């Protein structure tokens, strides 16, 4: 049995063929036990939860986000906060 590296890139029939099973019958109990021993439990890893503040802080790990934030700060500092709007000077 050859496990496809990118199963989403193949048709359902191709994936079933490579996994040596069928959609109608599935795996026999013996084959399911054999694959369970070989590949382990069919479980997804639990994702770590992140707070809203952490997500916001992670946005500034990008150079582009830092540059845009700096440009925004400079625009406010020099009073050019809205393009085309006359400044109050």
Biopython code that builds the backbone (N, CA, C, O; Angstrom):
import numpy as np
from Bio.PDB.StructureBuilder import StructureBuilder

atoms = [
    (1, "UNK", "N", (0.850, -1.172, 0.000)),
    (1, "UNK", "CA", (0.000, 0.000, 0.000)),
    (1, "UNK", "C", (0.898, 1.237, 0.000)),
    (1, "UNK", "O", (1.827, 1.347, 0.800)),
    (2, "UNK", "N", (0.605, 2.158, -0.904)),
    (2, "UNK", "CA", (1.352, 3.411, -0.995)),
    (2, "UNK", "C", (0.432, 4.552, -0.573)),
    (2, "UNK", "O", (-0.587, 4.811, -1.213)),
    (3, "UNK", "N", (0.801, 5.225, 0.503)),
    (3, "UNK", "CA", (-0.008, 6.340, 0.994)),
    (3, "UNK", "C", (0.293, 7.560, 0.135)),
    (3, "UNK", "O", (1.452, 7.952, -0.001)),
    (4, "UNK", "N", (-0.743, 8.165, -0.448)),
    (4, "UNK", "CA", (-0.511, 9.347, -1.283)),
    (4, "UNK", "C", (-0.003, 10.523, -0.450)),
    (4, "UNK", "O", (-0.513, 10.791, 0.638)),
    (5, "UNK", "N", (1.006, 11.221, -0.973)),
    (5, "UNK", "CA", (1.568, 12.374, -0.274)),
    (5, "UNK", "C", (0.574, 13.525, -0.218)),
    (5, "UNK", "O", (0.413, 14.146, 0.833)),
    (6, "UNK", "N", (-0.083, 13.815, -1.310)),
    (6, "UNK", "CA", (-1.056, 14.906, -1.381)),
    (6, "UNK", "C", (-2.393, 14.335, -1.832)),
    (6, "UNK", "O", (-2.752, 14.488, -3.000)),
    (7, "UNK", "N", (-3.132, 13.691, -0.961)),
    (7, "UNK", "CA", (-4.346, 13.008, -1.399)),
    (7, "UNK", "C", (-5.386, 13.935, -2.010)),
    (7, "UNK", "O", (-6.199, 13.491, -2.820)),
    (8, "UNK", "N", (-5.378, 15.220, -1.637)),
    (8, "UNK", "CA", (-6.354, 16.167, -2.193)),
    (8, "UNK", "C", (-6.100, 16.443, -3.673)),
    (8, "UNK", "O", (-6.965, 16.977, -4.366)),
    (9, "UNK", "N", (-4.919, 16.079, -4.151)),
    (9, "UNK", "CA", (-4.584, 16.333, -5.556)),
    (9, "UNK", "C", (-5.077, 15.221, -6.477)),
    (9, "UNK", "O", (-4.968, 15.335, -7.698)),
    (10, "UNK", "N", (-5.615, 14.151, -5.905)),
    (10, "UNK", "CA", (-6.071, 13.011, -6.691)),
    (10, "UNK", "C", (-7.585, 12.879, -6.607)),
    (10, "UNK", "O", (-8.222, 13.442, -5.717)),
    (11, "UNK", "N", (-8.137, 12.145, -7.526)),
    (11, "UNK", "CA", (-9.573, 11.868, -7.467)),
    (11, "UNK", "C", (-9.833, 10.890, -6.322)),
    (11, "UNK", "O", (-8.921, 10.215, -5.846)),
    (12, "UNK", "N", (-11.073, 10.828, -5.897)),
    (12, "UNK", "CA", (-11.446, 9.909, -4.807)),
    (12, "UNK", "C", (-11.136, 8.471, -5.198)),
    (12, "UNK", "O", (-10.647, 7.693, -4.379)),
    (13, "UNK", "N", (-11.419, 8.119, -6.443)),
    (13, "UNK", "CA", (-11.145, 6.753, -6.898)),
    (13, "UNK", "C", (-9.659, 6.426, -6.847)),
    (13, "UNK", "O", (-9.282, 5.312, -6.483)),
    (14, "UNK", "N", (-8.813, 7.385, -7.208)),
    (14, "UNK", "CA", (-7.362, 7.169, -7.179)),
    (14, "UNK", "C", (-6.868, 6.980, -5.750)),
    (14, "UNK", "O", (-6.019, 6.126, -5.497)),
    (15, "UNK", "N", (-7.393, 7.771, -4.811)),
    (15, "UNK", "CA", (-6.997, 7.639, -3.403)),
    (15, "UNK", "C", (-7.422, 6.275, -2.866)),
    (15, "UNK", "O", (-6.647, 5.602, -2.187)),
    (16, "UNK", "N", (-8.655, 5.867, -3.171)),
    (16, "UNK", "CA", (-9.120, 4.551, -2.719)),
    (16, "UNK", "C", (-8.250, 3.439, -3.290)),
    (16, "UNK", "O", (-7.939, 2.467, -2.602)),
    (17, "UNK", "N", (-7.864, 3.587, -4.534)),
    (17, "UNK", "CA", (-7.012, 2.575, -5.176)),
    (17, "UNK", "C", (-5.656, 2.504, -4.480)),
    (17, "UNK", "O", (-5.158, 1.415, -4.195)),
    (18, "UNK", "N", (-5.061, 3.655, -4.208)),
    (18, "UNK", "CA", (-3.751, 3.671, -3.552)),
    (18, "UNK", "C", (-3.811, 3.163, -2.115)),
    (18, "UNK", "O", (-2.840, 2.596, -1.613)),
    (19, "UNK", "N", (-4.943, 3.365, -1.456)),
    (19, "UNK", "CA", (-5.110, 2.867, -0.088)),
    (19, "UNK", "C", (-5.603, 1.421, -0.050)),
    (19, "UNK", "O", (-5.800, 0.840, 1.018)),
    (20, "UNK", "N", (-5.795, 0.864, -1.233)),
    (20, "UNK", "CA", (-6.223, -0.530, -1.375)),
    (20, "UNK", "C", (-7.507, -0.821, -0.600)),
    (20, "UNK", "O", (-7.564, -1.746, 0.210)),
    (21, "UNK", "N", (-8.527, -0.022, -0.863)),
    (21, "UNK", "CA", (-9.829, -0.216, -0.236)),
    (21, "UNK", "C", (-10.905, 0.235, -1.213)),
    (21, "UNK", "O", (-10.606, 0.707, -2.310)),
    (22, "UNK", "N", (-12.161, 0.084, -0.803)),
    (22, "UNK", "CA", (-13.258, 0.545, -1.650)),
    (22, "UNK", "C", (-14.225, 1.366, -0.812)),
    (22, "UNK", "O", (-14.326, 1.179, 0.401)),
    (23, "UNK", "N", (-14.928, 2.272, -1.464)),
    (23, "UNK", "CA", (-15.892, 3.121, -0.759)),
    (23, "UNK", "C", (-17.110, 2.324, -0.328)),
    (23, "UNK", "O", (-17.745, 2.657, 0.673)),
    (24, "UNK", "N", (-17.441, 1.281, -1.065)),
    (24, "UNK", "CA", (-18.638, 0.490, -0.754)),
    (24, "UNK", "C", (-18.421, -0.443, 0.434)),
    (24, "UNK", "O", (-19.299, -0.569, 1.287)),
    (25, "UNK", "N", (-17.271, -1.092, 0.497)),
    (25, "UNK", "CA", (-17.044, -2.120, 1.524)),
    (25, "UNK", "C", (-16.158, -1.655, 2.665)),
    (25, "UNK", "O", (-16.282, -2.160, 3.781)),
    (26, "UNK", "N", (-15.268, -0.708, 2.414)),
    (26, "UNK", "CA", (-14.349, -0.265, 3.457)),
    (26, "UNK", "C", (-13.299, -1.321, 3.754)),
    (26, "UNK", "O", (-12.988, -2.152, 2.901)),
    (27, "UNK", "N", (-12.755, -1.290, 4.954)),
    (27, "UNK", "CA", (-11.735, -2.257, 5.371)),
    (27, "UNK", "C", (-12.359, -3.367, 6.178)),
    (27, "UNK", "O", (-13.342, -3.162, 6.890)),
    (28, "UNK", "N", (-11.779, -4.544, 6.060)),
    (28, "UNK", "CA", (-12.226, -5.645, 6.925)),
    (28, "UNK", "C", (-11.704, -5.372, 8.332)),
    (28, "UNK", "O", (-10.802, -4.554, 8.513)),
    (29, "UNK", "N", (-12.261, -6.044, 9.311)),
    (29, "UNK", "CA", (-11.844, -5.841, 10.699)),
    (29, "UNK", "C", (-10.368, -6.198, 10.871)),
    (29, "UNK", "O", (-9.644, -5.518, 11.598)),
    (30, "UNK", "N", (-9.926, -7.254, 10.210)),
    (30, "UNK", "CA", (-8.527, -7.683, 10.305)),
    (30, "UNK", "C", (-7.605, -6.617, 9.709)),
    (30, "UNK", "O", (-6.587, -6.266, 10.306)),
    (31, "UNK", "N", (-7.967, -6.107, 8.534)),
    (31, "UNK", "CA", (-7.147, -5.088, 7.876)),
    (31, "UNK", "C", (-7.143, -3.786, 8.677)),
    (31, "UNK", "O", (-6.116, -3.115, 8.769)),
    (32, "UNK", "N", (-8.285, -3.433, 9.252)),
    (32, "UNK", "CA", (-8.356, -2.223, 10.076)),
    (32, "UNK", "C", (-7.425, -2.345, 11.280)),
    (32, "UNK", "O", (-6.739, -1.380, 11.616)),
    (33, "UNK", "N", (-7.384, -3.504, 11.939)),
    (33, "UNK", "CA", (-6.498, -3.726, 13.083)),
    (33, "UNK", "C", (-5.035, -3.656, 12.665)),
    (33, "UNK", "O", (-4.201, -3.092, 13.373)),
    (34, "UNK", "N", (-4.731, -4.241, 11.497)),
    (34, "UNK", "CA", (-3.357, -4.244, 10.997)),
    (34, "UNK", "C", (-2.894, -2.799, 10.738)),
    (34, "UNK", "O", (-1.785, -2.418, 11.112)),
    (35, "UNK", "N", (-3.745, -2.017, 10.104)),
    (35, "UNK", "CA", (-3.375, -0.630, 9.815)),
    (35, "UNK", "C", (-3.315, 0.212, 11.087)),
    (35, "UNK", "O", (-2.508, 1.136, 11.193)),
    (36, "UNK", "N", (-4.169, -0.114, 12.040)),
    (36, "UNK", "CA", (-4.142, 0.605, 13.316)),
    (36, "UNK", "C", (-2.804, 0.368, 14.005)),
    (36, "UNK", "O", (-2.209, 1.306, 14.536)),
    (37, "UNK", "N", (-2.323, -0.873, 14.004)),
    (37, "UNK", "CA", (-1.022, -1.176, 14.611)),
    (37, "UNK", "C", (0.104, -0.478, 13.851)),
    (37, "UNK", "O", (1.057, 0.009, 14.460)),
    (38, "UNK", "N", (-0.004, -0.429, 12.538)),
    (38, "UNK", "CA", (1.063, 0.149, 11.715)),
    (38, "UNK", "C", (1.097, 1.676, 11.786)),
    (38, "UNK", "O", (2.171, 2.266, 11.906)),
    (39, "UNK", "N", (-0.074, 2.319, 11.712)),
    (39, "UNK", "CA", (-0.124, 3.782, 11.609)),
    (39, "UNK", "C", (-0.566, 4.490, 12.877)),
    (39, "UNK", "O", (-0.418, 5.708, 12.977)),
    (40, "UNK", "N", (-1.102, 3.766, 13.844)),
    (40, "UNK", "CA", (-1.541, 4.389, 15.087)),
    (40, "UNK", "C", (-2.964, 4.929, 14.996)),
    (40, "UNK", "O", (-3.684, 4.671, 14.032)),
    (41, "UNK", "N", (-3.346, 5.677, 16.009)),
    (41, "UNK", "CA", (-4.696, 6.221, 16.089)),
    (41, "UNK", "C", (-4.936, 7.263, 15.002)),
    (41, "UNK", "O", (-4.015, 7.969, 14.592)),
    (42, "UNK", "N", (-6.159, 7.348, 14.550)),
    (42, "UNK", "CA", (-6.555, 8.325, 13.553)),
    (42, "UNK", "C", (-7.095, 9.557, 14.288)),
    (42, "UNK", "O", (-8.303, 9.782, 14.359)),
    (43, "UNK", "N", (-6.172, 10.336, 14.827)),
    (43, "UNK", "CA", (-6.563, 11.497, 15.617)),
    (43, "UNK", "C", (-5.861, 12.732, 15.105)),
    (43, "UNK", "O", (-4.720, 12.677, 14.646)),
    (44, "UNK", "N", (-6.563, 13.851, 15.191)),
    (44, "UNK", "CA", (-5.971, 15.142, 14.872)),
    (44, "UNK", "C", (-5.372, 15.731, 16.139)),
    (44, "UNK", "O", (-5.908, 15.555, 17.233)),
    (45, "UNK", "N", (-4.270, 16.423, 15.983)),
    (45, "UNK", "CA", (-3.691, 17.106, 17.134)),
    (45, "UNK", "C", (-4.590, 18.266, 17.525)),
    (45, "UNK", "O", (-5.147, 18.950, 16.666)),
    (46, "UNK", "N", (-4.724, 18.476, 18.799)),
    (46, "UNK", "CA", (-5.560, 19.574, 19.273)),
    (46, "UNK", "C", (-4.807, 20.884, 19.110)),
    (46, "UNK", "O", (-3.659, 21.015, 19.533)),
    (47, "UNK", "N", (-5.464, 21.839, 18.496)),
    (47, "UNK", "CA", (-4.828, 23.136, 18.255)),
    (47, "UNK", "C", (-4.769, 23.935, 19.543)),
    (47, "UNK", "O", (-5.687, 23.895, 20.362)),
    (48, "UNK", "N", (-3.676, 24.660, 19.709)),
    (48, "UNK", "CA", (-3.550, 25.535, 20.874)),
    (48, "UNK", "C", (-4.447, 26.747, 20.660)),
    (48, "UNK", "O", (-4.518, 27.296, 19.561)),
    (49, "UNK", "N", (-5.118, 27.149, 21.708)),
    (49, "UNK", "CA", (-5.977, 28.328, 21.595)),
    (49, "UNK", "C", (-5.125, 29.577, 21.830)),
    (49, "UNK", "O", (-4.195, 29.571, 22.637)),
    (50, "UNK", "N", (-5.461, 30.640, 21.110)),
    (50, "UNK", "CA", (-4.740, 31.906, 21.252)),
    (50, "UNK", "C", (-5.749, 32.994, 21.582)),
    (50, "UNK", "O", (-6.860, 33.020, 21.052)),
    (51, "UNK", "N", (-5.342, 33.879, 22.459)),
    (51, "UNK", "CA", (-6.223, 34.983, 22.831)),
    (51, "UNK", "C", (-6.249, 36.012, 21.701)),
    (51, "UNK", "O", (-5.381, 36.017, 20.828)),
    (52, "UNK", "N", (-7.233, 36.860, 21.734)),
    (52, "UNK", "CA", (-7.342, 37.920, 20.747)),
    (52, "UNK", "C", (-6.138, 38.846, 20.773)),
    (52, "UNK", "O", (-5.691, 39.321, 19.729)),
    (53, "UNK", "N", (-5.614, 39.103, 21.969)),
    (53, "UNK", "CA", (-4.440, 39.970, 22.096)),
    (53, "UNK", "C", (-3.213, 39.326, 21.466)),
    (53, "UNK", "O", (-2.385, 40.004, 20.859)),
    (54, "UNK", "N", (-3.108, 38.026, 21.614)),
    (54, "UNK", "CA", (-1.965, 37.309, 21.024)),
    (54, "UNK", "C", (-2.052, 37.344, 19.495)),
    (54, "UNK", "O", (-1.044, 37.526, 18.813)),
    (55, "UNK", "N", (-3.245, 37.172, 18.977)),
    (55, "UNK", "CA", (-3.437, 37.232, 17.523)),
    (55, "UNK", "C", (-3.070, 38.616, 17.005)),
    (55, "UNK", "O", (-2.409, 38.742, 15.974)),
    (56, "UNK", "N", (-3.507, 39.673, 17.731)),
    (56, "UNK", "CA", (-3.180, 41.045, 17.343)),
    (56, "UNK", "C", (-1.669, 41.272, 17.391)),
    (56, "UNK", "O", (-1.106, 41.872, 16.476)),
    (57, "UNK", "N", (-1.019, 40.806, 18.436)),
    (57, "UNK", "CA", (0.432, 40.980, 18.564)),
    (57, "UNK", "C", (1.166, 40.242, 17.438)),
    (57, "UNK", "O", (2.171, 40.733, 16.925)),
    (58, "UNK", "N", (0.671, 39.086, 17.064)),
    (58, "UNK", "CA", (1.310, 38.314, 15.993)),
    (58, "UNK", "C", (1.224, 39.008, 14.639)),
    (58, "UNK", "O", (2.020, 38.723, 13.744)),
    (59, "UNK", "N", (0.268, 39.910, 14.485)),
    (59, "UNK", "CA", (0.149, 40.645, 13.232)),
    (59, "UNK", "C", (1.366, 41.534, 12.998)),
    (59, "UNK", "O", (1.714, 41.820, 11.853)),
    (60, "UNK", "N", (2.008, 41.967, 14.062)),
    (60, "UNK", "CA", (3.140, 42.875, 13.944)),
    (60, "UNK", "C", (4.467, 42.144, 13.806)),
    (60, "UNK", "O", (5.526, 42.765, 13.900)),
    (61, "UNK", "N", (4.425, 40.860, 13.590)),
    (61, "UNK", "CA", (5.640, 40.106, 13.323)),
    (61, "UNK", "C", (6.008, 40.193, 11.844)),
    (61, "UNK", "O", (7.095, 39.778, 11.442)),
    (62, "UNK", "N", (5.112, 40.724, 11.057)),
    (62, "UNK", "CA", (5.350, 40.892, 9.627)),
    (62, "UNK", "C", (6.012, 42.249, 9.392)),
    (62, "UNK", "O", (5.576, 43.258, 9.947)),
    (63, "UNK", "N", (7.053, 42.274, 8.579)),
    (63, "UNK", "CA", (7.740, 43.521, 8.267)),
    (63, "UNK", "C", (6.788, 44.513, 7.604)),
    (63, "UNK", "O", (6.836, 45.707, 7.901)),
    (64, "UNK", "N", (5.937, 44.040, 6.722)),
    (64, "UNK", "CA", (5.012, 44.925, 6.021)),
    (64, "UNK", "C", (4.048, 45.593, 7.006)),
    (64, "UNK", "O", (3.765, 46.785, 6.887)),
    (65, "UNK", "N", (3.552, 44.840, 7.963)),
    (65, "UNK", "CA", (2.635, 45.417, 8.953)),
    (65, "UNK", "C", (3.340, 46.473, 9.795)),
    (65, "UNK", "O", (2.745, 47.501, 10.116)),
    (66, "UNK", "N", (4.587, 46.237, 10.154)),
    (66, "UNK", "CA", (5.350, 47.210, 10.942)),
    (66, "UNK", "C", (5.578, 48.474, 10.122)),
    (66, "UNK", "O", (5.423, 49.579, 10.640)),
    (67, "UNK", "N", (5.946, 48.328, 8.844)),
    (67, "UNK", "CA", (6.171, 49.490, 7.995)),
    (67, "UNK", "C", (4.892, 50.311, 7.804)),
    (67, "UNK", "O", (4.931, 51.540, 7.860)),
    (68, "UNK", "N", (3.779, 49.645, 7.582)),
    (68, "UNK", "CA", (2.505, 50.361, 7.424)),
    (68, "UNK", "C", (2.097, 51.070, 8.706)),
    (68, "UNK", "O", (1.569, 52.181, 8.659)),
    (69, "UNK", "N", (2.336, 50.440, 9.844)),
    (69, "UNK", "CA", (2.020, 51.075, 11.125)),
    (69, "UNK", "C", (2.897, 52.294, 11.355)),
    (69, "UNK", "O", (2.418, 53.318, 11.844)),
    (70, "UNK", "N", (4.175, 52.197, 11.008)),
    (70, "UNK", "CA", (5.087, 53.330, 11.155)),
    (70, "UNK", "C", (4.660, 54.472, 10.234)),
    (70, "UNK", "O", (4.688, 55.635, 10.636)),
    (71, "UNK", "N", (4.268, 54.148, 9.009)),
    (71, "UNK", "CA", (3.815, 55.182, 8.073)),
    (71, "UNK", "C", (2.554, 55.859, 8.585)),
    (71, "UNK", "O", (2.398, 57.071, 8.438)),
    (72, "UNK", "N", (1.658, 55.093, 9.181)),
    (72, "UNK", "CA", (0.433, 55.660, 9.755)),
    (72, "UNK", "C", (0.773, 56.600, 10.902)),
    (72, "UNK", "O", (0.222, 57.697, 10.994)),
    (73, "UNK", "N", (1.669, 56.179, 11.765)),
    (73, "UNK", "CA", (2.082, 57.016, 12.896)),
    (73, "UNK", "C", (2.717, 58.310, 12.432)),
    (73, "UNK", "O", (2.442, 59.373, 12.987)),
    (74, "UNK", "N", (3.572, 58.228, 11.412)),
    (74, "UNK", "CA", (4.201, 59.433, 10.880)),
    (74, "UNK", "C", (3.178, 60.364, 10.235)),
    (74, "UNK", "O", (3.267, 61.583, 10.380)),
    (75, "UNK", "N", (2.210, 59.792, 9.524)),
    (75, "UNK", "CA", (1.175, 60.613, 8.890)),
    (75, "UNK", "C", (0.372, 61.369, 9.941)),
    (75, "UNK", "O", (0.066, 62.546, 9.753)),
    (76, "UNK", "N", (0.031, 60.717, 11.036)),
    (76, "UNK", "CA", (-0.695, 61.400, 12.108)),
    (76, "UNK", "C", (0.188, 62.457, 12.774)),
    (76, "UNK", "O", (-0.280, 63.546, 13.110)),
    (77, "UNK", "N", (1.466, 62.126, 12.961)),
    (77, "UNK", "CA", (2.379, 63.058, 13.623)),
    (77, "UNK", "C", (2.558, 64.344, 12.818)),
    (77, "UNK", "O", (2.686, 65.427, 13.390)),
    (78, "UNK", "N", (2.565, 64.223, 11.505)),
    (78, "UNK", "CA", (2.750, 65.400, 10.657)),
    (78, "UNK", "C", (1.428, 66.024, 10.223)),
    (78, "UNK", "O", (1.425, 66.953, 9.416)),
    (79, "UNK", "N", (0.321, 65.538, 10.737)),
    (79, "UNK", "CA", (-0.975, 66.132, 10.476)),
    (79, "UNK", "C", (-1.538, 65.812, 9.097)),
    (79, "UNK", "O", (-2.476, 66.474, 8.651)),
    (80, "UNK", "N", (-1.005, 64.840, 8.431)),
    (80, "UNK", "CA", (-1.467, 64.465, 7.096)),
    (80, "UNK", "C", (-2.243, 63.149, 7.228)),
    (80, "UNK", "O", (-1.883, 62.127, 6.644)),
    (81, "UNK", "N", (-3.311, 63.215, 8.010)),
    (81, "UNK", "CA", (-4.000, 61.984, 8.344)),
    (81, "UNK", "C", (-5.038, 61.566, 7.332)),
    (81, "UNK", "O", (-5.436, 60.402, 7.325)),
    (82, "UNK", "N", (-5.495, 62.457, 6.478)),
    (82, "UNK", "CA", (-6.449, 62.064, 5.449)),
    (82, "UNK", "C", (-6.023, 62.704, 4.130)),
    (82, "UNK", "O", (-5.906, 63.925, 4.022)),
    (83, "UNK", "N", (-5.799, 61.872, 3.155)),
    (83, "UNK", "CA", (-5.339, 62.369, 1.862)),
    (83, "UNK", "C", (-6.366, 63.311, 1.250)),
    (83, "UNK", "O", (-7.548, 62.979, 1.161)),
    (84, "UNK", "N", (-5.908, 64.490, 0.829)),
    (84, "UNK", "CA", (-6.805, 65.436, 0.196)),
    (84, "UNK", "C", (-7.538, 66.329, 1.182)),
    (84, "UNK", "O", (-8.217, 67.264, 0.758)),
    (85, "UNK", "N", (-7.429, 66.083, 2.453)),
    (85, "UNK", "CA", (-8.105, 66.887, 3.458)),
    (85, "UNK", "C", (-7.175, 68.016, 3.875)),
    (85, "UNK", "O", (-6.014, 67.754, 4.189)),
    (86, "UNK", "N", (-7.627, 69.228, 3.889)),
    (86, "UNK", "CA", (-6.729, 70.326, 4.267)),
    (86, "UNK", "C", (-6.314, 70.195, 5.731)),
    (86, "UNK", "O", (-7.114, 69.844, 6.599)),
    (87, "UNK", "N", (-5.066, 70.482, 5.968)),
    (87, "UNK", "CA", (-4.613, 70.384, 7.354)),
    (87, "UNK", "C", (-5.076, 71.622, 8.124)),
    (87, "UNK", "O", (-5.437, 72.633, 7.521)),
    (88, "UNK", "N", (-5.065, 71.544, 9.423)),
    (88, "UNK", "CA", (-5.572, 72.631, 10.253)),
    (88, "UNK", "C", (-4.499, 73.678, 10.539)),
    (88, "UNK", "O", (-4.694, 74.533, 11.403)),
    (89, "UNK", "N", (-3.385, 73.629, 9.840)),
    (89, "UNK", "CA", (-2.305, 74.585, 10.083)),
    (89, "UNK", "C", (-2.542, 75.868, 9.378)),
    (89, "UNK", "O", (-1.727, 76.786, 9.475)),
]
sb = StructureBuilder()
sb.init_structure("model")
sb.init_model(0)
sb.init_chain("A")
sb.init_seg("    ")
for serial, (resi, resn, name, xyz) in enumerate(atoms, 1):
    if name == "N":
        sb.init_residue(resn, " ", resi, " ")
    sb.init_atom(name, np.array(xyz, "f"), 0.0, 1.0, " ", f" {name:<3s}", serial, name[0])
structure = sb.get_structure()
